Amino acid sequence: MADHSYLAWPFFDDMHRSLQAELDAWAAKHIQGGHGHDVDQACRDLVKQLGSADWLRYAIGGMAYGGKVDVIDTRSICILRETLARYSGLADFAFAMQGLGSGAISLFGTEAQKQAYLPKVAAGELISAFALSEPQAGSDVAAMQCSAQLVHDSAGDYYLVDGEKTWISNGGIADFYVVFVRTGEAPGARGISALIVNADTAGFEIAERIDVIAPHPLARLRFNQCRIPVSQRIGEGGQGFKMAMATLDVFRTSVAAAALGFARRALDEALARATSRQMFGQTLADFQLTQAKLAQMATTIDSAALLVYRAAWQRDQGQKVTKEAAMAKMQATEGAQQVIDAAVQMFGGMGVMSEVPVERLYREIRALRIYEGATEVQQLIIARELLKEYKDKVHG
């Protein structure tokens, strides 16, 4: 039984406490840890489940478009991801990608775009995807090569898109992709725009499905003279990088919350194992080495939780959280890896058996230390912000 005492912290309102209790009860009844062999179908089913139960509404901005609130509440997103991750990494993924994939539309879309996509995303009727990374442009987004040429002719105003994207979550099952392309208004990051590309667009194809250690829909996308009407551009041309960063800013802290959910589940499993496993006439929990490890695990989790919900609370207060979100993601993901590894060790041989909960957690946590900003990138962000703060103080 996971520890919920953190909900008494002053970061939360009664709304957040009620949300966690309701979701926890629902997930215990409806969410299974495993997903079988058909990961695509399992993900589609989870999106529909989450949509029909109204949980996806929290990932959408704008009550007029199916959202729970007009401005996405970061603490709610974090509570949802932490709780879902305790039950199923794929359930957490399905929820998060509906928000991330449609986030630029929520934040910057036209009225027509919001009406066309967001209500169906909130209901689980459309699956969304966020297409930013490329083979040579991961952390260095400004190195993007996928391009879109603006054309004016008798057929109207449209872009011709050419290039590739890779590591795209929901690739292969998404109904639409928010694709970031180089449109050339200015050099580097200032010449990128965001386009909505429907999955049935001529010239668009899934070039490759990508298998990873914690299976989820993932693909390399290819665009060959895809004709995208200018009406499918989100916001102004050349503003795509800002939109991508703003979208990631909403959800980056929630990656840390998902890691927190994985870690809490690992500690629960470790406690159950340690108190039931008989060894040398006593339980595993009676050994001081085990007790020391459990203490370290619990402390690591609480320190991460404080950073996660500090960043979430600050963002909901309208504060800049560049440094705080980076600290939360770094500490939560790296800490969760340590907690889960310790849990696997307590299970001994069983810990590496396929689909045992701690083995599944071991595979699921690894990617979180990389995506939406690898740990090394978070370290650079934290240091950059510290140095900037110091210089500002010194030089007034």
C-alpha positions in Angstrom: 0.0 0.0 0.0 1.7 3.2 -1.2 2.4 6.0 1.3 0.0 8.9 0.7 1.1 11.0 3.7 2.7 13.5 1.3 -0.7 14.7 0.3 -0.9 16.5 3.6 2.0 18.8 2.5 1.1 22.4 2.0 1.7 22.1 -1.8 -1.8 20.6 -2.2 -5.4 21.6 -2.0 -8.4 19.4 -1.1 -9.0 19.1 -4.9 -5.7 17.4 -5.3 -6.3 15.0 -2.4 -9.7 14.1 -3.7 -8.2 13.6 -7.2 -5.6 11.2 -5.9 -8.0 9.1 -3.9 -10.5 8.9 -6.8 -7.9 7.9 -9.3 -6.2 5.4 -7.0 -9.5 3.6 -6.5 -10.3 3.7 -10.2 -6.8 2.4 -11.2 -6.9 -0.4 -8.7 -10.1 -1.6 -10.4 -9.3 -1.0 -14.0 -5.5 -0.9 -14.7 -3.4 -4.0 -15.0 0.4 -4.0 -14.8 1.0 -6.1 -17.9 -0.2 -5.4 -21.4 0.2 -8.7 -23.3 1.9 -9.0 -26.7 -0.1 -6.4 -28.6 1.3 -3.1 -27.2 -0.4 -1.0 -29.8 -3.9 -2.3 -29.0 -3.2 -2.1 -25.3 -2.3 1.6 -25.6 -5.4 2.3 -27.7 -7.5 0.6 -25.1 -5.9 2.6 -22.3 -6.5 5.9 -24.1 -10.2 5.0 -24.5 -10.5 3.9 -20.8 -8.8 7.1 -19.6 -11.0 9.2 -21.9 -14.3 7.6 -20.9 -13.4 7.9 -17.2 -12.7 11.7 -17.8 -9.0 11.5 -16.6 -7.7 12.8 -20.0 -9.6 16.0 -19.4 -6.9 17.1 -16.9 -4.3 16.9 -19.7 -6.2 19.4 -22.0 -6.2 23.2 -21.5 -9.6 24.9 -22.0 -12.9 23.9 -20.5 -14.6 24.9 -23.8 -12.6 22.1 -25.5 -13.1 19.3 -23.1 -10.4 20.3 -20.6 -11.1 20.0 -16.9 -9.8 23.5 -16.3 -8.9 26.5 -18.5 -5.2 26.4 -17.5 -3.6 23.0 -17.0 -2.9 22.4 -13.3 0.7 21.0 -13.0 0.1 19.4 -9.6 -2.9 17.6 -11.0 -0.9 16.3 -13.9 1.8 15.1 -11.5 -0.6 13.4 -9.2 -2.2 11.6 -12.2 1.1 10.5 -13.6 2.5 9.4 -10.3 -0.6 7.4 -9.5 -0.9 5.8 -12.9 2.8 4.9 -13.0 2.4 2.9 -9.8 0.0 0.7 -11.6 1.2 0.6 -15.1 4.0 2.4 -17.1 1.9 2.1 -20.2 -1.1 3.7 -18.6 1.1 6.6 -17.5 2.5 6.8 -21.1 -1.0 6.8 -22.6 -2.1 9.7 -20.4 1.0 11.8 -20.8 1.1 11.5 -24.6 -2.4 12.8 -24.9 -1.4 15.9 -23.1 2.1 16.3 -24.7 0.9 15.5 -28.2 -1.9 18.1 -28.1 -0.1 20.6 -25.8 0.9 23.1 -28.5 -2.7 23.2 -29.7 -4.0 23.8 -26.2 -1.5 26.6 -25.7 -1.2 28.2 -29.1 -3.8 26.7 -31.5 -6.5 28.7 -33.3 -10.2 28.3 -32.3 -10.8 26.0 -35.3 -7.8 23.8 -34.4 -8.9 23.6 -30.7 -12.4 22.7 -31.7 -11.3 20.1 -34.2 -8.8 18.2 -32.0 -9.0 18.8 -28.3 -12.5 17.5 -27.4 -11.7 14.2 -29.2 -8.3 14.0 -27.5 -9.9 14.6 -24.1 -12.5 11.9 -24.8 -9.9 9.4 -26.0 -11.3 9.3 -29.5 -8.2 10.7 -31.1 -4.6 9.7 -30.3 -2.0 12.5 -30.4 1.7 12.6 -30.9 4.5 15.1 -30.4 7.1 14.9 -33.2 10.2 16.9 -32.4 13.3 14.6 -32.4 15.3 13.7 -35.4 18.2 11.3 -36.1 20.7 14.3 -35.7 18.6 16.6 -33.6 17.7 15.3 -30.1 18.9 17.5 -27.3 20.1 20.0 -29.9 16.7 20.9 -31.4 18.2 23.8 -33.3 20.0 21.2 -35.5 16.6 20.2 -37.0 16.6 19.3 -40.7 13.1 18.3 -41.5 11.8 21.1 -43.6 8.6 22.7 -44.9 8.5 24.9 -48.0 5.7 27.5 -48.2 3.9 27.4 -51.5 1.4 29.8 -53.0 -0.5 28.6 -56.1 -3.9 28.0 -57.5 -4.5 25.2 -54.9 -4.1 27.7 -52.1 -1.4 28.3 -49.5 0.3 25.2 -48.2 3.6 23.7 -47.0 5.5 20.9 -48.6 7.1 18.9 -45.8 10.2 16.7 -46.4 12.4 14.8 -43.9 12.3 12.4 -41.0 11.5 12.4 -37.3 12.5 9.6 -34.9 11.9 8.3 -31.4 8.3 9.5 -31.8 6.0 8.2 -29.1 2.6 7.0 -30.3 4.3 6.7 -33.8 2.2 4.2 -35.7 -1.0 4.6 -33.7 -1.5 8.3 -33.5 -4.4 10.0 -35.5 -2.4 13.2 -35.8 1.1 14.5 -35.1 2.2 18.0 -34.0 5.4 18.2 -36.2 8.1 20.7 -35.7 9.8 21.7 -39.1 12.3 24.1 -40.3 10.5 26.9 -42.3 13.5 29.2 -42.5 12.1 32.5 -41.2 15.5 33.0 -39.4 18.6 30.9 -38.6 18.6 28.2 -36.0 15.8 27.8 -33.5 14.1 31.0 -34.7 13.2 29.4 -38.1 11.1 26.5 -36.8 7.3 26.2 -37.1 4.7 23.7 -35.8 2.3 21.9 -38.2 -0.6 19.5 -37.4 -0.2 16.5 -39.7 -3.0 14.0 -39.9 -2.0 10.4 -40.1 -3.8 9.8 -43.4 -1.9 12.7 -45.1 -0.5 11.7 -48.6 3.3 11.4 -48.5 3.4 10.6 -44.8 4.5 7.2 -43.7 5.8 5.2 -40.7 9.3 4.4 -41.9 10.2 2.1 -39.0 8.7 0.8 -35.8 11.2 1.0 -32.9 11.4 -1.6 -30.2 12.7 -0.6 -26.7 13.2 -2.4 -23.4 9.9 -1.1 -22.0 7.6 -1.6 -25.0 5.3 1.2 -26.1 4.3 2.6 -29.5 7.4 4.3 -31.0 8.4 5.0 -34.6 10.5 6.8 -37.1 8.4 9.0 -39.4 9.0 10.0 -43.0 7.6 12.9 -44.9 7.8 13.0 -48.7 6.3 16.2 -50.2 3.5 16.1 -47.7 1.0 18.9 -48.5 -0.1 20.6 -45.3 -2.5 23.6 -45.5 -1.3 26.8 -43.8 -4.4 26.6 -41.7 -2.8 23.5 -40.0 0.1 25.7 -38.8 0.0 26.4 -35.1 0.6 30.1 -34.3 3.0 32.2 -36.4 5.7 30.9 -38.6 9.1 30.7 -37.0 7.6 30.4 -33.4 7.7 26.6 -33.3 10.7 26.3 -31.0 9.1 28.5 -28.4 5.9 26.4 -28.7 7.9 23.1 -28.3 9.7 24.4 -25.2 6.5 25.8 -23.7 4.8 22.5 -24.2 7.7 20.6 -22.6 7.7 23.1 -19.8 4.1 22.1 -18.8 4.9 18.4 -18.8 8.6 18.1 -17.8 7.9 18.1 -14.1 5.4 15.3 -14.6 8.1 13.1 -16.0 9.7 13.3 -12.5 6.3 12.5 -11.0 6.1 9.3 -13.1 9.5 8.3 -11.9 8.2 8.9 -8.4 5.3 6.5 -9.0 7.7 3.8 -10.3 9.8 4.3 -7.2 6.9 4.1 -4.8 5.7 0.9 -6.4 9.2 -0.6 -6.1 9.4 0.3 -2.4 6.0 -1.3 -1.8 7.2 -4.5 -3.5 10.4 -4.4 -1.6 8.6 -4.1 1.8 6.3 -7.0 0.9 9.2 -9.1 -0.1 11.4 -8.2 2.8 8.7 -8.9 5.4 7.6 -12.3 3.9 10.8 -13.9 2.7 12.1 -16.4 5.2 15.9 -16.7 5.4 18.2 -18.3 8.0 15.4 -18.5 10.6 14.1 -14.9 10.2 12.7 -12.6 7.6 14.8 -10.6 5.1 13.5 -7.5 6.9 15.2 -8.6 10.1 18.6 -8.1 8.7 20.2 -4.7 9.4 21.5 -4.5 5.8 18.0 -4.8 4.5 16.8 -2.2 7.0 19.5 0.2 5.9 18.6 -0.2 2.3 14.9 0.3 2.9 15.7 3.5 4.8 17.8 4.8 2.0 15.0 4.0 -0.5 12.4 5.8 1.5 14.6 8.8 2.0 15.4 9.0 -1.7 11.7 8.9 -2.6 10.8 11.6 -0.1 13.6 13.9 -1.3 12.4 13.5 -4.9 8.8 14.1 -4.0 9.7 17.4 -2.3 11.5 18.6 -5.4 8.7 17.4 -7.7 5.8 19.0 -5.9 7.8 22.2 -5.1 8.3 22.7 -8.8 4.7 21.8 -9.6 3.4 24.2 -7.0 5.7 27.0 -8.1 4.6 26.6 -11.7 0.9 26.7 -10.7 1.7 30.0 -8.9 3.0 31.4 -12.2 6.6 31.3 -11.2 9.5 30.4 -13.5 10.6 26.9 -12.7 13.4 26.2 -15.2 15.9 25.3 -12.5 13.4 23.7 -10.1 11.9 21.4 -12.8 15.4 20.3 -13.9 16.3 19.5 -10.3 13.1 17.5 -9.9 13.5 15.5 -13.1 17.2 14.7 -12.4 16.6 13.7 -8.7 13.4 11.8 -9.3 14.6 9.8 -12.3 18.1 9.0 -11.0 16.7 8.3 -7.5 14.0 6.0 -8.9 16.6 4.0 -10.8 18.5 3.4 -7.5 15.3 2.5 -5.6 14.2 0.1 -8.3 17.6 -1.5 -8.5 17.6 -2.1 -4.8 14.2 -3.7 -5.0 15.3 -6.0 -7.7 18.3 -7.0 -5.6 16.0 -7.9 -2.7 14.0 -10.2 -4.9 17.1 -12.1 -5.9 16.6 -14.4 -8.9 12.9 -13.6 -9.0 13.8 -10.0 -9.6 14.9 -10.6 -13.1 12.1 -12.9 -14.1 10.1 -11.5 -17.0 7.0 -9.5 -16.0 7.6 -9.7 -12.2 6.7 -6.1 -11.1 10.2 -5.1 -10.1 11.6 -6.4 -13.4 9.1 -4.4 -15.3 9.8 -1.3 -13.3 13.6 -1.8 -14.0 12.9 -1.6 -17.7 10.4 1.2 -17.5 12.5 3.6 -15.5 15.5 3.6 -17.8 14.0 5.7 -20.5 12.9 8.4 -18.1 16.5 9.3 -17.5 16.9 10.2 -21.2 13.7 11.6 -22.7 12.4 15.1 -22.3 16.0 16.1 -21.4 18.6 13.6 -20.4 20.1 13.9 -16.9 23.2 15.5 -18.3 21.1 18.2 -20.0 19.3 18.8 -16.7 22.7 19.3 -15.0 23.6 21.9 -17.6 20.3 23.7 -17.1 20.7 23.8 -13.4 24.3 25.1 -13.6 23.4 27.7 -16.2 20.6 29.0 -14.0 22.8 29.1 -10.9 25.5 31.0 -12.7 22.9 33.4 -14.2 21.5 34.0 -10.7 24.9 34.6 -9.2 26.0 37.0 -11.9 22.7 38.9 -11.6 23.3 39.3 -7.9 26.9 40.3 -8.2 26.4 42.8 -10.9 23.1 44.1 -9.6 
